[in-house]
């Protein structure tokens, strides 16, 4: 069962010498269970910073981030690593596949060093097959197209059955056809697996395929609206 995410009074600032930059300013939001949300805004609006905080890759300067009844902004060390592993799947713009590992090895890489690794090999193979990569399992990233690399990255993000899937500018390196295919794939993943999905993108045409759109400007939420999917269901 997917749990809600609550952000309360989130601020994030960075200091370089005497100069302080405010990336996020007093963000209070709730992300609902099983919802597909797009976060949009111009470069420098704070959307990637927000996703980094949601993905527990960084911590807020002030404020609280709760997933269900867990205050993830207070977790540290192994507890944080274990919670991220059990709860969150991440897809990055540049995919971050390990170049010397095959597709199946990349999908399995989150389990390296964990005793449960062998149990998930069948799950990894099933995900790659489901994503149309049954014949690419033993290929290196350099032997795959951009769209294929992205699907490997998605399989890696889903292999631990996360409650939330986060994607940061996932279509930035794809042509329009593959970008369209990616969003259709996300919608199918949401329908099949029931995880909550949050995507950061600068492309409003693609963002409108989400159920909810949140717009940031200068680190603040300036607009929220329903995407075309929710609009079509209303």
C-alpha positions as MATLAB code, in Angstrom:
seq = 'XXXXXXXXXXXXXXXXXXXXXXXXXXXXXXXXXXXXXXXXXXXXXXXXXXXXXXXXXXXXXXXXXXXXXXXXXXXXXXXXXXXXXXXXXXXXXXXXXXXXXXXXXXXXXXXXXXXXXXXXXXXXXXXXXXXXXXXXXXXXXXXXXXXXXXXXXXXXXXXXXXXXXXXXXXXXXXXXXXXXXXXXXXXXXXXXXXXXXXXXXXXXXXXXXXXXXXXXXXXXXXXXXXXXXXXXXX';
ca = [
       0.000    0.000    0.000;
       1.454    3.325   -1.064;
       1.736    5.964    1.648;
       1.177    9.701    1.337;
       4.091   12.133    1.280;
       3.744   15.299    3.356;
       6.086   18.282    3.088;
       5.753   20.955    5.754;
       7.572   24.277    5.599;
      10.389   22.955    3.415;
      13.210   25.400    2.751;
      16.536   24.628    1.109;
      19.413   27.056    0.850;
      23.040   26.799   -0.247;
      25.843   29.063    0.876;
      28.896   29.881   -1.225;
      31.185   32.173    0.728;
      28.989   35.065    1.823;
      26.351   34.418   -0.840;
      23.273   32.415    0.187;
      21.001   30.970   -2.494;
      17.458   29.989   -1.603;
      16.522   27.031   -3.797;
      13.195   26.275   -2.074;
      11.052   28.600   -0.001;
       8.449   27.343    2.494;
       7.071   24.442    0.438;
       4.054   22.711    1.968;
       2.567   19.945   -0.191;
       0.919   16.559    0.038;
       1.430   13.881   -2.603;
      -1.393   11.372   -2.614;
      -1.286    7.606   -2.846;
      -1.309    6.159   -6.376;
      -1.135    9.649   -7.916;
       0.919   10.612  -11.001;
       2.274   14.123  -10.428;
       4.412   16.314  -12.696;
       6.556   19.105  -11.259;
       7.295   21.808  -13.817;
       9.137   25.108  -13.940;
      11.925   26.971  -15.658;
      15.571   26.113  -15.116;
      16.528   27.203  -11.599;
      12.967   27.078  -10.277;
      13.876   24.457   -7.664;
      12.123   21.428   -9.166;
      15.174   19.141   -9.239;
      16.117   20.246   -5.727;
      12.627   19.319   -4.559;
      12.858   15.886   -6.148;
      16.279   15.349   -4.588;
      14.764   16.008   -1.160;
      11.818   13.713   -1.862;
      14.241   10.990   -2.942;
      16.222   11.425    0.312;
      19.376   12.287   -1.661;
      19.587   15.591    0.225;
      18.079   17.101    3.351;
      16.062   20.305    3.766;
      17.558   23.267    5.566;
      14.324   23.552    7.535;
      11.007   21.720    7.494;
       9.811   18.116    7.587;
       9.331   15.423    4.947;
       7.147   12.524    6.021;
       6.365    9.415    4.008;
       3.515    7.769    5.848;
       4.432    8.033    9.527;
       8.199    8.201    8.934;
      10.027   11.543    9.171;
      12.557   10.774    6.446;
      14.275   14.145    6.833;
      15.613   12.920   10.186;
      16.940    9.525    9.014;
      20.699    8.986    8.786;
      23.259    6.389    7.775;
      22.129    2.785    7.395;
      18.555    3.559    8.448;
      18.296    6.105    5.640;
      19.919    3.793    3.082;
      17.619    0.913    4.028;
      14.524    3.092    3.942;
      15.443    4.502    0.526;
      16.064    0.983   -0.766;
      12.723   -0.304    0.509;
      10.533    2.653   -0.413;
      11.901    4.685   -3.338;
      12.796    4.073   -6.987;
      14.785    6.740   -8.855;
      15.201    7.368  -12.593;
      17.750   10.024  -13.577;
      18.015   12.112  -16.744;
      21.326   10.489  -17.714;
      20.181    7.063  -16.444;
      23.493    6.405  -14.584;
      23.829    2.833  -15.817;
      27.120    1.175  -14.904;
      28.988    0.881  -18.236;
      30.723   -2.429  -17.504;
      27.549   -4.227  -16.400;
      24.962   -5.855  -18.650;
      21.303   -4.878  -18.578;
      20.367   -7.618  -16.119;
      23.390   -6.828  -13.937;
      22.450   -3.129  -13.862;
      18.910   -3.981  -12.810;
      20.285   -6.238  -10.079;
      22.876   -3.707   -8.881;
      20.756   -2.268   -6.011;
      20.937   -5.706   -4.384;
      24.715   -6.119   -4.550;
      25.956   -6.682   -1.024;
      22.505   -7.771    0.185;
      21.600  -11.363    0.995;
      18.329  -11.079   -0.921;
      20.058  -10.584   -4.304;
      19.522  -14.100   -5.673;
      15.792  -13.995   -4.895;
      15.309  -10.976   -7.151;
      17.024  -12.253  -10.287;
      13.757  -13.676  -11.584;
      12.021  -10.366  -10.795;
      14.697   -8.441  -12.713;
      14.369  -10.730  -15.713;
      10.605  -10.358  -15.631;
      10.778   -6.563  -15.574;
      13.175   -6.430  -18.519;
      10.916   -8.768  -20.475;
       7.866   -6.701  -19.578;
       9.672   -3.600  -20.839;
      10.505   -5.257  -24.173;
      14.144   -6.010  -23.394;
      14.084   -9.821  -23.195;
      16.683  -10.018  -25.961;
      18.871   -7.241  -24.451;
      19.538   -8.684  -20.997;
      23.181   -9.521  -21.667;
      24.042   -6.353  -23.571;
      26.125   -3.491  -22.204;
      24.672    0.061  -22.051;
      26.877    1.072  -25.014;
      25.053   -1.506  -27.124;
      21.620   -0.050  -26.329;
      19.707    2.901  -27.742;
      18.768    5.831  -25.496;
      15.221    4.536  -25.113;
      16.485    1.061  -24.246;
      18.903    2.446  -21.667;
      16.030    4.348  -20.109;
      13.929    1.198  -19.831;
      16.822   -0.576  -18.104;
      16.963    2.350  -15.666;
      13.213    2.037  -15.057;
      13.539   -1.708  -14.412;
      16.338   -0.998  -11.924;
      14.137    1.560  -10.162;
      11.227   -0.900   -9.921;
      13.056   -4.100   -8.993;
      12.662   -3.511   -5.241;
       8.870   -2.892   -5.550;
       9.069    0.747   -4.401;
       6.107    2.634   -3.007;
       7.196    5.747   -4.923;
       8.887    6.204   -8.301;
      10.697    9.519   -8.883;
      12.058   10.638  -12.264;
      14.195   13.752  -12.848;
      13.951   15.154  -16.410;
      13.700   11.592  -17.725;
      12.906   12.646  -21.303;
      15.610   15.311  -21.573;
      17.852   13.095  -23.709;
      15.089   11.460  -25.761;
      13.458   12.374  -29.049;
       9.756   13.238  -29.094;
       8.649    9.705  -29.994;
      10.594    8.063  -27.165;
       9.476   10.805  -24.769;
       5.852   10.060  -25.613;
       6.481    6.344  -25.166;
       8.059    6.982  -21.761;
       5.015    8.775  -20.401;
       2.706    6.051  -21.685;
       4.971    3.557  -19.934;
       4.730    5.489  -16.662;
       0.953    5.481  -16.864;
       1.010    1.717  -17.420;
       3.403    1.201  -14.497;
       1.088    3.205  -12.253;
      -1.927    1.159  -13.353;
      -0.131   -2.179  -12.948;
       1.905   -1.586   -9.786;
      -0.040    1.117   -7.979;
       3.015    3.107   -6.911;
       2.940    6.871   -6.626;
       4.870    8.650   -9.393;
       6.474   12.098   -9.322;
       8.212   13.402  -12.447;
      10.216   16.597  -12.869;
      10.055   17.987  -16.400;
      10.295   21.244  -18.322;
       7.987   19.943  -21.064;
       4.387   21.023  -20.407;
       3.062   18.928  -23.295;
       4.297   15.822  -21.538;
       3.452   17.063  -18.030;
      -0.194   17.402  -19.004;
      -0.370   13.613  -19.254;
      -0.074   13.484  -15.462;
      -3.049   13.653  -13.103;
      -1.671   16.683  -11.255;
       0.740   19.451  -12.236;
       2.674   21.554   -9.722;
       4.520   24.607  -11.031;
       7.509   26.093   -9.230;
       9.019   29.515   -9.730;
      12.000   30.867   -7.790;
      11.686   28.070   -5.263;
       7.978   28.550   -4.504;
       4.791   26.826   -5.623;
       2.956   29.273   -7.894;
       0.308   27.034   -9.447;
      -1.383   23.657   -9.106;
      -3.769   22.177  -11.643;
      -5.185   18.901  -12.874;
      -3.497   17.328  -15.888;
      -5.402   15.997  -18.872;
      -5.668   12.488  -17.368;
      -7.541   13.673  -14.282;
      -9.483   16.201  -16.353;
     -10.664   13.402  -18.609;
     -11.837   11.421  -15.585;
     -13.728   14.285  -13.943;
];
